[in-house]
Amino acid sequence: MTTALLTGLVVFVLASFIGFEVINKVPPTLHTPLMSGANAISGIAVVGAILVAGESNEKLTLAFGLIAIIFATVNVVGGFLVTDRMLQMFKK
């Protein structure tokens, strides 16, 4: 296993744990408004994943890049749907 792959894996695992803990600490009343802000971050993740997958020469990196593109895109679309539903609740 290369050093770069091992470092990337460690960063991914740590980011997953930290993200899980941060999301669990957010009260439900703040979750929906924060989702709209998270859409911008997920959009950046989509662009980054496209760059990683596009420049890849290794099959494993390409696979992880494609998985990242799929998950980030689902997150962006879901966030916009939740935000739209929240805004529909405030219309007369």
Contacts in CASP RR format, 6 or more apart in sequence:
PFRMAT RR
TARGET T0000
AUTHOR 0000-0000-0000
METHOD contacts of the structure
MODEL  1
MTTALLTGLVVFVLASFIGFEVINKVPPTLHTPLMSGANAISGIAVVGAI
LVAGESNEKLTLAFGLIAIIFATVNVVGGFLVTDRMLQMFKK
5 60 0 8 1.000
26 34 0 8 1.000
32 82 0 8 1.000
32 83 0 8 1.000
32 86 0 8 1.000
33 86 0 8 1.000
35 79 0 8 1.000
35 82 0 8 1.000
35 83 0 8 1.000
36 79 0 8 1.000
36 83 0 8 1.000
38 75 0 8 1.000
38 79 0 8 1.000
39 75 0 8 1.000
39 76 0 8 1.000
39 79 0 8 1.000
39 80 0 8 1.000
39 83 0 8 1.000
42 72 0 8 1.000
42 75 0 8 1.000
42 76 0 8 1.000
42 79 0 8 1.000
43 72 0 8 1.000
43 76 0 8 1.000
45 68 0 8 1.000
45 72 0 8 1.000
45 75 0 8 1.000
46 69 0 8 1.000
46 72 0 8 1.000
46 73 0 8 1.000
46 76 0 8 1.000
48 68 0 8 1.000
49 65 0 8 1.000
49 66 0 8 1.000
49 68 0 8 1.000
49 69 0 8 1.000
49 72 0 8 1.000
50 69 0 8 1.000
52 61 0 8 1.000
52 64 0 8 1.000
52 65 0 8 1.000
52 68 0 8 1.000
53 61 0 8 1.000
53 62 0 8 1.000
53 65 0 8 1.000
53 66 0 8 1.000
53 68 0 8 1.000
53 69 0 8 1.000
54 62 0 8 1.000
56 62 0 8 1.000
56 65 0 8 1.000
END
